[in-house]
Amino acid sequence: MLNLVLFGPPGAGKGTQSAFLVERYHLVHLSTGDLFRYNIKNETELGVLAKSYMAKGQLVPDSVTISMLEDAVNKNPEANGFIFDGFPRTNAQAAALDAFLNSQDTGITSMIALEAPEAELRVRLAERAKTSGRPDDADPAVIQNRIDVYNNETAPVKAFYEAQGKYKGINGVGSIEEITERLVAIIDTL
């Protein structure tokens, strides 16, 4: 089973590249943002619980996020593997994901990071605000805050997978096709 963590800061191209990788390798794309939106919209038990934290301005606990991911994985027993997009965001989440996947007799094959300079990310996010209806990406202060949160809270997860020999970083600057080729070159060697 091919299980990938597609990693990188906001605007690195994770969602764009996931679409190509899902098609090429017949994987299931699991985006925590999509899972939250689905569960909240459909008022599932986990969605109602997540919404209760969000309504108070609190972060949704890892246990709730992990439960949503477990539910999504369990709904796809015939999958060739998964792309985890936007997760894990902390070392605790990475450890919980490993524990869950190990209980399923599988694990993370690799974490592949799309690496791009902050100036490039700011340009991409501003452009995304114009083209994909993401108004939060139009405010430079919001963009910088998202990049800062990534650098301070999420980037340390890289060390978790480096310690397991599963981290691969690629140049995330170039055309969509060039970046896809770089990803495929790594994945085909796993």
N, C-alpha and C positions, 0 to 999 in steps of 0.2 A: 504494500500500500504506500502510495506517495502522499505524504503529509507535509505541506509547506507552510511556513510562516512567512508571509510577504510583509516586509518591514520597511519603514522609512518615515520621514517626517511628513506633515501635511503638505500636499501638493507634489509629492515625489512621483506619483503615477500609479499607486498601488491598485486602485480600482480599474483604471484603464488596462493595465497589464494583466490583472486577474482575468478579465474577460477573454483575452487571447489564450492564457494558460488553461483555463477551464475547457475551452474548446479543443485545444491541442492534446491535452492529457486526460480528458474526460473526468475532471475533478469537480467536486462540489465546492462552490465559493461560499464561505461563511464570513460575513461581515458583521461585526458586533452592532454597528449602526443599523443595518438592515434587520437584524434579529430584534433589536430593541423596538424599532418602528413596527415590525410585524406583531410582536407580542402585545405592545401597547394598543395598537389599532384593533386587534382582535380580542382585546380584553381577556387574554389568557391569565391564568393564575400568576404566572411569572411577570406578565406585563403589568397587571394591577399592582403587584408588589414593587416593581421597578418604578412605576409612575408615582407611587406614594413617596418614595425617596426623592425623586426628581421634583415633585411638587413643593417639597420643603427646601429645595436648593442643595440637597445632599448628593454626594456621589452614590451610585448604586453599588452595594457591596459586591465584592468579588464572588461570593457564593451564589448570588442571583445571576450574575453574568455567566459564570461557569455552568450553572444549571441550564441556562438558555442554550449554550453551546452543546452541552451533553444531549439535550433534547433534540437539537438539530442533527447531530451526528447519529443518534439512535434512529432518527427517521430516514436515514440513508444507508441501510445495512449493505447494499450492493455497490456502494461507491468505490471507485478505484483509489480514492484518496480525497483530501480536502486542502483547500487554500484558506488559511486563517488570515484574515485581513482586518487590521485594527486590534488584534489580540494576539498574544498577551501584551499588556501595557506596563506590567510590573513583574518583578521577579516572583512575587507570590502567585500571580496569575500563571506565569510560565510553569512553576512547580505544580500547580493544581492541574494545568492542562496535561503535563507529563504524566501525573498520577492517573488521571482519567484515561488517557490513551493507553497507558500500560495495562489498565484493567480491561481494555478492549484488545489486548495482545497486539498493539501497534505503538507507534511513537512518532515524534516529529522527525522527518527525514532531514530537513535542512531549514534554516532561517536564511532567507535571501533578502538583503537590504538594498534598496534603491537609494543611492547616495547622490545628493545634489547640494550645491551651495545655497545658502539662505537667500541670496539675491535672486537666484533662479526660482526658488520656491515662492517668493513674494510675487514675482511676475506671473507665474502659473496660477496662483490662487486668485489674483486680481482678474486674470483672464477668465478663470472658471466662474467667477461671480457674474460676468457678462453673459456667458454662454449656457450655464446649466442651472440657473435659478438658485444660486447659493449666495443670498445677499450678505451672509456673515463674512464671506470672503472679500467683500468690497471694502471693508474698513481696515486700513493699515494697522491700527492698534490691535484689532482682534487677530489679524494674521500674525503679528509679532508675538502676541500672547500665546497663540496655539503653537508656534515654533518654540517659544521658550518652555512651555509645558512639556513638549516632546523632548527637548534637550535635557531638561532637569529630571523628568519623571519616567519617560519611556525609553530613551536611548540607553540607560544602564542595562536593559534587558539583553542587549547585545552580548555583554559579558557572560550571561547565563548560558547562552548557546555556544559562545566561544569556548567555554570551559568543557563543553561536551564535544567539541570539534565539529559542530554543525553550522557554524556561521560562515556565510559567503556574502561579501559585499561587491556590488557592481556599480559602475558609473551610470547614474540615472539621468545624465544629460545627453541629449541627442534626439533624433526623430523617434517616434513611437516604435517604428519598425527596427531601428538600431538597438533600442533598449530591449525589445522582445527577443532579438537575436542573441543578445548577451545573456538573457535569462535562460533561453533554450539551451545555449552552449553549456551552462552550468547544470541545469536539470538533467540533460541527457547523460551526464557523467555520474549522476547519483545512483 
